[in-house]
Every structure is written in C-alpha cells, then in structure tokens.
Amino acid sequence: MQFAGLLRAIAIAAVSAGVTMLAGPQDAAAEYPTKPIRIIIPYDAGGAADLQARIVASTAPEYIGQAVLASNRTGAAGVTGSNYVVRSKPDGYTLLLARVGSQAGVPAVNLNIPYKWNDYTFLGLLEKNPFVLVVNSKSDLHALTDIEAKLKKGEKLSYSTGGVATLPHIAMVMVLDGMGLKADAMTHVPYKGGGAAAAALVGGHVDMFFQNLSGVIGQIQAGTLRALFVTTPERVKAIKDVPTVKEIGRPDLELAIGWSALYGPKGLPQEVVDKWVDTLQKLKKDKSWNRMTTKLGSIPAISSPSEMEKFAESQFKAMRVVAEKVGMIIK
C-alpha cells in the first residue's frame, strides 16, 4: 500500500467505525463511554500527530465501544490544543494526542506556557517515530557535511519547523551545536505545524526540515524530498538507503525521536483510565493499527500509564538539559 492509499484507508476506516458506533444503542445508565470521544490534535492536518490520531480514531471504536473523533486545535507550537485538554472536564470525552514537542520539548524550553509536562492523566504511549533530516530533491545538499561546509563559508541556509521550541527546533539546534556553531547560524522559519513546514520545503521556501519520518515519508517515497540521515541506531527498512546518525558520526542525535501518546485531563476517573488501558492493549494486537502505524515509518510501542509517565519525565529532563546547554530557555 502506497502512502496515499494508506491515507484513504485511514479515512474510510474512521468513517466506518464512527457510523457503526453512532448507530449502536445508547444506554444512559451504561458505563463509560456513553457518547463519542474527541481526541484533540495540537498540530495541523497532515503531520505526524494528525496521522496517528486518525489511525487511533479509525481502530479504537471497536474496542472502546463508541465513535472516536479526531479534531485539530492548532497554534503556539502545540500549546493551544494541549492547554485546551488541560482545562477540559476530566470525564474521558476529551483526550489529547500527546506529542514529544508539545508535551516534553515546549515545557522544557518555555517556562511561560500555562501547563507543565505532568499536568495530565497518562493513558499510554502509542508509537515512536525516528527523525529524518530532509531537503528538497533538487537541492545540492547531499550530506550533513555539505551543510556544515556551506555554513562555515558564511553561506545562508534556513530550516522550517512546526513551531518555536518544538523537538524539530531543539534538534536542529543540537545539529548546529555539534558543528561548533550557535543556534542563529541558520535561519529558523517556524510554522503552525509539521504539514505546513513540510510544504514550505517542498515549495522551495526553506533549505531543510528535521522532522518525524511519518510526517514526510510520503514525500520521500514520491521523490519530492530527500533524506540525509535518520535518528535510529539501525537503518529503517522503509528508507533503507538512508544512513543512521551513528554512521555519519553524530550518535548524539539519537535523542531526536518523535512519539505519540494518549493523555487526558488530570483527575480522570479510574474507570476511564482502565477502559483506555484495555483498549490500548487490544490495539497493540490489532493488525490494522499495527499495519497503518508501521506504514508511516513508526515503531508500535504501546505502554502502560506508569511506563508512559516515567518515559515522559525522562524526555522532559533530557530536553531541559539540552535547552540549558544551548541557551534556549525562555523565561
């Protein structure tokens, strides 16, 4: 199945699942859930967060017993949608498609946002997704050494991201730091999400984009974008010709890995948590969820709430260390 076909499959599955659940009997006395559930996506359509949320929305209804609706609420590098969920009623009907950027990167860098990394009920990790540094296929940049050479000659280069203090932003600063260059050695052009940032690269408005593989795998496979390296210890089967960061001498960049998780507002009832834990464990074995997730270049990694909380804390702390080292903290 090609990437475009995968997107069609996600859309068809989501509609079918939603219609089936909405058509089912409604018992007011039934246990949670008794009505459709919304998953808020803090980034724009077409990005890694959006795609994973829609995969969950298309597969979870069979196990949760209700329609699951994916809804984009974008802005401020994921802060708008994330804070919306923090402030939502903790009844299990408004959840968050949590991302490394909005739930670890931004809280680690920006001390002024209205929530902390742990202002949520953790339901579980969904998947991990490696990062790739991509350039337009027409670019004369073919390796990280080409980028370094141009910058050290004083040439101007730019990169797009889905917002200030997102993981792609932090990761690009790490790339520059490893070259012995400051964060302003390359022009940062932030957009409202990964989809818009990728479109800017395709349109020739920026020189590169460091992003989750799932957000750009379609353009890589189509030959529109070219990947220079991937942040996994081993090569990724879907892009087997692309070297790893270890191969190019930058194993420090393995820290740059995306992930998706499911969060709710703080104080979710245990009944709701248990229902979603059970649903996620069933998704873990679901062939459709696994197939669609791996087609995006992601690694299925469903975990328990406690494992997710520990992982989120470790990610937050690691990014805070990096942000402090390179002077990115916003006070």
PAMIVEX-187173 format. One record per residue (C-alpha): chain; residue number from 1; x, y, z. Coordinates in steps of 0.5 Angstrom, whole numbers, always signed. Example, Ala and Ser with C-alpha at 12.3 -4.5 7.8 and 13.67 -1.06 7.14 Angstrom:
BEGIN
(site 'A',1,(+25,-9,+16))
(site 'A',2,(+27,-2,+14))
This chain:
BEGIN
(site 'A',1,(+0,+0,+0))
(site 'A',2,(+3,+7,-2))
(site 'A',3,(+2,+13,+3))
(site 'A',4,(-3,+16,-1))
(site 'A',5,(-7,+9,-1))
(site 'A',6,(-6,+9,+7))
(site 'A',7,(-9,+16,+8))
(site 'A',8,(-15,+14,+4))
(site 'A',9,(-15,+7,+8))
(site 'A',10,(-15,+11,+15))
(site 'A',11,(-21,+16,+13))
(site 'A',12,(-25,+10,+10))
(site 'A',13,(-24,+6,+17))
(site 'A',14,(-25,+12,+21))
(site 'A',15,(-32,+14,+18))
(site 'A',16,(-34,+7,+18))
(site 'A',17,(-32,+6,+25))
(site 'A',18,(-36,+12,+27))
(site 'A',19,(-42,+11,+24))
(site 'A',20,(-42,+4,+27))
(site 'A',21,(-41,+6,+34))
(site 'A',22,(-46,+12,+33))
(site 'A',23,(-51,+7,+30))
(site 'A',24,(-51,+3,+36))
(site 'A',25,(-56,+3,+42))
(site 'A',26,(-55,+9,+47))
(site 'A',27,(-56,+7,+55))
(site 'A',28,(-56,+13,+59))
(site 'A',29,(-54,+8,+65))
(site 'A',30,(-48,+5,+62))
(site 'A',31,(-41,+5,+64))
(site 'A',32,(-36,+10,+60))
(site 'A',33,(-37,+11,+55))
(site 'A',34,(-44,+13,+53))
(site 'A',35,(-42,+18,+48))
(site 'A',36,(-37,+20,+42))
(site 'A',37,(-30,+21,+45))
(site 'A',38,(-26,+27,+42))
(site 'A',39,(-18,+27,+41))
(site 'A',40,(-15,+34,+41))
(site 'A',41,(-9,+34,+36))
(site 'A',42,(-5,+40,+38))
(site 'A',43,(-2,+41,+31))
(site 'A',44,(-4,+42,+24))
(site 'A',45,(-7,+37,+19))
(site 'A',46,(-2,+32,+15))
(site 'A',47,(+3,+32,+20))
(site 'A',48,(+5,+26,+25))
(site 'A',49,(+1,+28,+30))
(site 'A',50,(-5,+28,+26))
(site 'A',51,(-4,+22,+22))
(site 'A',52,(-3,+18,+29))
(site 'A',53,(-9,+21,+32))
(site 'A',54,(-13,+19,+26))
(site 'A',55,(-11,+12,+26))
(site 'A',56,(-13,+11,+33))
(site 'A',57,(-20,+14,+31))
(site 'A',58,(-21,+9,+26))
(site 'A',59,(-19,+3,+30))
(site 'A',60,(-20,+4,+37))
(site 'A',61,(-28,+5,+37))
(site 'A',62,(-29,-3,+36))
(site 'A',63,(-25,-4,+43))
(site 'A',64,(-28,+3,+47))
(site 'A',65,(-35,+2,+44))
(site 'A',66,(-36,+9,+42))
(site 'A',67,(-34,+13,+36))
(site 'A',68,(-27,+17,+37))
(site 'A',69,(-27,+24,+33))
(site 'A',70,(-20,+27,+32))
(site 'A',71,(-20,+34,+32))
(site 'A',72,(-15,+39,+30))
(site 'A',73,(-14,+45,+35))
(site 'A',74,(-7,+48,+33))
(site 'A',75,(-3,+54,+35))
(site 'A',76,(+3,+56,+39))
(site 'A',77,(+7,+50,+38))
(site 'A',78,(+2,+45,+40))
(site 'A',79,(+1,+49,+47))
(site 'A',80,(-6,+52,+45))
(site 'A',81,(-9,+45,+44))
(site 'A',82,(-5,+42,+50))
(site 'A',83,(-8,+47,+54))
(site 'A',84,(-15,+46,+52))
(site 'A',85,(-15,+39,+54))
(site 'A',86,(-11,+41,+61))
(site 'A',87,(-17,+46,+62))
(site 'A',88,(-23,+41,+60))
(site 'A',89,(-27,+37,+64))
(site 'A',90,(-24,+30,+67))
(site 'A',91,(-29,+26,+64))
(site 'A',92,(-26,+22,+59))
(site 'A',93,(-29,+25,+53))
(site 'A',94,(-24,+30,+51))
(site 'A',95,(-17,+27,+51))
(site 'A',96,(-10,+29,+48))
(site 'A',97,(-6,+26,+42))
(site 'A',98,(+0,+28,+46))
(site 'A',99,(+7,+29,+42))
(site 'A',100,(+14,+30,+44))
(site 'A',101,(+14,+37,+42))
(site 'A',102,(+8,+40,+46))
(site 'A',103,(+9,+35,+52))
(site 'A',104,(+16,+35,+53))
(site 'A',105,(+20,+40,+49))
(site 'A',106,(+16,+46,+50))
(site 'A',107,(+15,+45,+57))
(site 'A',108,(+23,+44,+58))
(site 'A',109,(+24,+50,+54))
(site 'A',110,(+19,+55,+55))
(site 'A',111,(+18,+57,+63))
(site 'A',112,(+12,+61,+61))
(site 'A',113,(+7,+56,+58))
(site 'A',114,(+0,+55,+62))
(site 'A',115,(+2,+48,+63))
(site 'A',116,(+7,+43,+66))
(site 'A',117,(+9,+36,+63))
(site 'A',118,(+6,+33,+68))
(site 'A',119,(-1,+37,+68))
(site 'A',120,(-5,+31,+65))
(site 'A',121,(-7,+24,+67))
(site 'A',122,(-3,+19,+63))
(site 'A',123,(-6,+13,+59))
(site 'A',124,(+0,+10,+55))
(site 'A',125,(+5,+11,+50))
(site 'A',126,(+3,+9,+42))
(site 'A',127,(+9,+10,+38))
(site 'A',128,(+16,+12,+37))
(site 'A',129,(+18,+15,+30))
(site 'A',130,(+25,+17,+28))
(site 'A',131,(+27,+24,+26))
(site 'A',132,(+30,+25,+19))
(site 'A',133,(+33,+31,+16))
(site 'A',134,(+30,+32,+9))
(site 'A',135,(+32,+37,+4))
(site 'A',136,(+28,+38,-3))
(site 'A',137,(+30,+33,-8))
(site 'A',138,(+33,+39,-12))
(site 'A',139,(+38,+41,-7))
(site 'A',140,(+45,+41,-8))
(site 'A',141,(+46,+39,+0))
(site 'A',142,(+47,+31,+0))
(site 'A',143,(+50,+30,+7))
(site 'A',144,(+51,+34,+13))
(site 'A',145,(+58,+35,+12))
(site 'A',146,(+55,+39,+6))
(site 'A',147,(+51,+43,+10))
(site 'A',148,(+57,+45,+15))
(site 'A',149,(+61,+47,+10))
(site 'A',150,(+57,+52,+7))
(site 'A',151,(+55,+55,+14))
(site 'A',152,(+63,+55,+16))
(site 'A',153,(+64,+59,+9))
(site 'A',154,(+59,+64,+11))
(site 'A',155,(+53,+62,+6))
(site 'A',156,(+46,+63,+9))
(site 'A',157,(+41,+57,+10))
(site 'A',158,(+35,+56,+13))
(site 'A',159,(+30,+51,+16))
(site 'A',160,(+23,+50,+18))
(site 'A',161,(+19,+47,+24))
(site 'A',162,(+12,+46,+27))
(site 'A',163,(+14,+52,+32))
(site 'A',164,(+19,+55,+37))
(site 'A',165,(+21,+50,+42))
(site 'A',166,(+19,+44,+39))
(site 'A',167,(+23,+38,+38))
(site 'A',168,(+25,+39,+31))
(site 'A',169,(+27,+46,+33))
(site 'A',170,(+31,+43,+39))
(site 'A',171,(+34,+38,+35))
(site 'A',172,(+37,+43,+29))
(site 'A',173,(+40,+47,+35))
(site 'A',174,(+43,+40,+37))
(site 'A',175,(+46,+39,+30))
(site 'A',176,(+49,+46,+30))
(site 'A',177,(+52,+45,+37))
(site 'A',178,(+55,+39,+34))
(site 'A',179,(+59,+43,+29))
(site 'A',180,(+61,+48,+34))
(site 'A',181,(+56,+53,+31))
(site 'A',182,(+51,+58,+35))
(site 'A',183,(+43,+57,+34))
(site 'A',184,(+43,+63,+30))
(site 'A',185,(+48,+60,+25))
(site 'A',186,(+42,+58,+21))
(site 'A',187,(+35,+62,+20))
(site 'A',188,(+29,+59,+23))
(site 'A',189,(+23,+59,+20))
(site 'A',190,(+17,+57,+25))
(site 'A',191,(+10,+55,+22))
(site 'A',192,(+4,+52,+25))
(site 'A',193,(+5,+45,+25))
(site 'A',194,(+9,+40,+21))
(site 'A',195,(+5,+40,+15))
(site 'A',196,(+6,+47,+13))
(site 'A',197,(+13,+46,+15))
(site 'A',198,(+14,+41,+10))
(site 'A',199,(+10,+44,+5))
(site 'A',200,(+15,+50,+6))
(site 'A',201,(+21,+46,+4))
(site 'A',202,(+17,+42,-2))
(site 'A',203,(+16,+49,-4))
(site 'A',204,(+23,+52,-4))
(site 'A',205,(+22,+57,+1))
(site 'A',206,(+27,+54,+6))
(site 'A',207,(+33,+49,+5))
(site 'A',208,(+32,+44,+10))
(site 'A',209,(+27,+41,+15))
(site 'A',210,(+29,+36,+21))
(site 'A',211,(+22,+32,+23))
(site 'A',212,(+19,+26,+24))
(site 'A',213,(+19,+20,+19))
(site 'A',214,(+12,+19,+19))
(site 'A',215,(+11,+27,+17))
(site 'A',216,(+15,+26,+11))
(site 'A',217,(+15,+19,+9))
(site 'A',218,(+10,+20,+3))
(site 'A',219,(+14,+26,+0))
(site 'A',220,(+21,+22,+1))
(site 'A',221,(+18,+16,-3))
(site 'A',222,(+15,+20,-8))
(site 'A',223,(+22,+23,-9))
(site 'A',224,(+20,+30,-8))
(site 'A',225,(+24,+30,-1))
(site 'A',226,(+31,+27,+0))
(site 'A',227,(+33,+24,+7))
(site 'A',228,(+40,+26,+9))
(site 'A',229,(+40,+21,+15))
(site 'A',230,(+35,+18,+20))
(site 'A',231,(+36,+18,+28))
(site 'A',232,(+35,+11,+29))
(site 'A',233,(+41,+6,+32))
(site 'A',234,(+40,+2,+26))
(site 'A',235,(+37,+3,+19))
(site 'A',236,(+30,+4,+17))
(site 'A',237,(+27,-1,+13))
(site 'A',238,(+22,+4,+9))
(site 'A',239,(+28,+8,+7))
(site 'A',240,(+34,+3,+7))
(site 'A',241,(+39,+7,+3))
(site 'A',242,(+39,+13,+9))
(site 'A',243,(+45,+13,+14))
(site 'A',244,(+44,+13,+21))
(site 'A',245,(+46,+19,+25))
(site 'A',246,(+51,+14,+28))
(site 'A',247,(+54,+12,+21))
(site 'A',248,(+55,+20,+20))
(site 'A',249,(+59,+21,+27))
(site 'A',250,(+53,+24,+30))
(site 'A',251,(+50,+19,+35))
(site 'A',252,(+48,+25,+40))
(site 'A',253,(+42,+26,+35))
(site 'A',254,(+39,+19,+37))
(site 'A',255,(+36,+23,+43))
(site 'A',256,(+31,+27,+37))
(site 'A',257,(+26,+22,+36))
(site 'A',258,(+19,+23,+36))
(site 'A',259,(+13,+20,+40))
(site 'A',260,(+5,+20,+40))
(site 'A',261,(+2,+18,+47))
(site 'A',262,(-5,+19,+49))
(site 'A',263,(-7,+24,+55))
(site 'A',264,(-13,+26,+59))
(site 'A',265,(-14,+32,+63))
(site 'A',266,(-11,+31,+70))
(site 'A',267,(-16,+27,+75))
(site 'A',268,(-19,+22,+70))
(site 'A',269,(-24,+17,+74))
(site 'A',270,(-20,+10,+75))
(site 'A',271,(-26,+7,+71))
(site 'A',272,(-24,+12,+65))
(site 'A',273,(-16,+10,+65))
(site 'A',274,(-18,+3,+66))
(site 'A',275,(-22,+3,+60))
(site 'A',276,(-17,+6,+55))
(site 'A',277,(-11,+2,+58))
(site 'A',278,(-15,-4,+56))
(site 'A',279,(-17,-1,+49))
(site 'A',280,(-9,+0,+48))
(site 'A',281,(-7,-7,+50))
(site 'A',282,(-12,-9,+45))
(site 'A',283,(-10,-4,+39))
(site 'A',284,(-3,-7,+41))
(site 'A',285,(-5,-13,+38))
(site 'A',286,(-9,-10,+32))
(site 'A',287,(-7,-12,+25))
(site 'A',288,(-10,-6,+22))
(site 'A',289,(-7,-1,+28))
(site 'A',290,(+0,-4,+27))
(site 'A',291,(+0,-4,+19))
(site 'A',292,(-2,+3,+19))
(site 'A',293,(+3,+5,+24))
(site 'A',294,(+9,+2,+21))
(site 'A',295,(+7,+4,+14))
(site 'A',296,(+8,+11,+17))
(site 'A',297,(+15,+9,+19))
(site 'A',298,(+13,+9,+26))
(site 'A',299,(+15,+3,+31))
(site 'A',300,(+9,+1,+35))
(site 'A',301,(+11,+2,+43))
(site 'A',302,(+4,+2,+47))
(site 'A',303,(+6,+2,+54))
(site 'A',304,(+2,+3,+61))
(site 'A',305,(+0,+9,+64))
(site 'A',306,(+6,+9,+69))
(site 'A',307,(+11,+7,+64))
(site 'A',308,(+9,+13,+60))
(site 'A',309,(+9,+18,+66))
(site 'A',310,(+17,+15,+67))
(site 'A',311,(+18,+16,+60))
(site 'A',312,(+15,+23,+59))
(site 'A',313,(+19,+25,+65))
(site 'A',314,(+26,+23,+62))
(site 'A',315,(+24,+26,+56))
(site 'A',316,(+23,+33,+59))
(site 'A',317,(+29,+32,+63))
(site 'A',318,(+33,+31,+57))
(site 'A',319,(+31,+36,+53))
(site 'A',320,(+31,+41,+59))
(site 'A',321,(+39,+39,+60))
(site 'A',322,(+40,+41,+52))
(site 'A',323,(+36,+47,+52))
(site 'A',324,(+40,+50,+58))
(site 'A',325,(+47,+48,+55))
(site 'A',326,(+45,+51,+48))
(site 'A',327,(+42,+57,+52))
(site 'A',328,(+34,+56,+49))
(site 'A',329,(+31,+57,+56))
(site 'A',330,(+25,+62,+55))
(site 'A',331,(+24,+66,+62))
